[in-house]
């Protein structure tokens, strides 16, 4: 089952935080699960640390929704014990839509005085 909105496109959000973090971690590189955990921790300056249960549960759902896919190729063949994942076109669209949703939310927060104005 691929996650879709009413217009047939990937969802406009909101995406669960863990899903968004995983998509961002996979944006520029194929990674195995442990590498995804490390990348999320690094990208969030240690504020988000995914447990293995959270990560692999989210990965399973994301595979079913078509947001990521398992990689079969040289990297995966070089380390048969690990499964490598990459973002799909639908996953990238969902991440872009979520980024736009967050951008609009931040703009509203700025207007309300909850975030500093742009300089």
C-alpha positions in Angstrom: 0.0 0.0 0.0 1.4 3.4 -1.1 0.4 6.3 1.1 -1.5 8.8 -1.1 -3.6 11.9 -0.6 -7.0 12.4 -2.3 -5.3 13.8 -5.4 -3.1 10.8 -5.9 0.1 12.5 -4.8 2.2 11.6 -1.7 0.7 13.1 1.5 1.0 16.8 2.1 1.7 16.1 5.8 2.0 16.2 8.5 4.5 13.4 8.5 5.4 11.8 11.8 8.6 13.3 13.1 10.5 10.0 12.9 9.5 9.5 9.2 10.6 13.0 8.3 13.9 12.6 10.1 14.5 9.3 8.3 13.7 10.8 4.9 16.1 13.7 5.6 18.8 11.2 6.6 18.3 9.3 3.3 18.0 12.4 1.1 21.6 12.3 -0.2 22.8 8.7 0.4 21.8 5.1 0.7 22.2 4.0 4.3 21.8 0.9 6.5 19.7 1.2 9.6 22.4 1.9 12.1 23.8 4.6 9.8 20.3 6.2 9.6 20.2 6.3 13.4 23.7 7.9 13.5 22.7 10.5 10.8 19.5 11.5 12.6 21.5 12.0 15.8 24.1 14.1 14.0 21.6 16.2 12.0 19.7 17.0 15.2 22.8 17.7 17.3 21.9 14.8 19.5 18.3 16.1 20.3 16.7 13.1 18.5 18.0 9.6 19.1 16.1 6.8 17.5 15.9 3.5 19.3 16.2 0.3 17.1 12.5 -0.5 17.7 11.4 2.9 16.6 13.7 3.0 13.6 12.9 -0.4 12.3 9.1 -0.1 12.9 9.1 3.2 11.0 11.3 1.7 8.2 8.8 -1.2 7.8 5.9 1.2 7.5 7.8 3.5 5.1 8.6 0.5 2.9 4.9 -0.5 2.8 3.9 3.1 2.0 6.5 3.4 -0.8 8.4 6.3 0.8 11.7 4.3 0.9 13.0 1.1 -0.8 15.5 -1.5 0.0 18.7 -1.3 -2.1 20.0 -4.2 -3.9 23.4 -3.5 -5.4 27.2 -3.3 -4.7 26.9 -1.7 -1.3 24.4 -4.3 -0.1 26.3 -7.1 -1.6 29.5 -5.9 0.1 27.9 -6.3 3.5 25.2 -9.0 3.3 24.3 -8.7 7.0 22.9 -5.2 6.6 20.0 -3.9 4.6 20.4 -0.6 2.8 17.6 1.8 2.1 17.1 4.8 -0.1 14.4 7.4 -0.5 12.0 6.9 -3.4 10.5 9.6 -5.7 7.3 9.5 -3.6 9.4 9.8 -0.4 11.2 12.8 -1.8 7.8 14.4 -2.8 6.4 13.7 0.7 9.5 15.3 2.3 9.3 18.4 0.1 5.5 18.7 0.9 6.3 18.4 4.6 9.1 21.0 4.4 6.7 23.4 2.7 4.1 22.7 5.4 6.7 23.4 8.1 7.8 26.6 6.3 4.2 27.9 6.3 3.8 27.0 10.0 7.1 28.9 10.8 5.8 31.9 8.9 2.6 31.9 11.0 4.7 31.5 14.1 6.8 34.6 13.1 3.6 36.6 12.5 2.3 35.6 16.0 5.7 36.6 17.6 6.7 33.0 18.5 9.8 33.0 16.3 12.2 35.7 15.4 11.5 37.7 12.2 13.8 37.0 9.3 16.6 39.5 8.8 
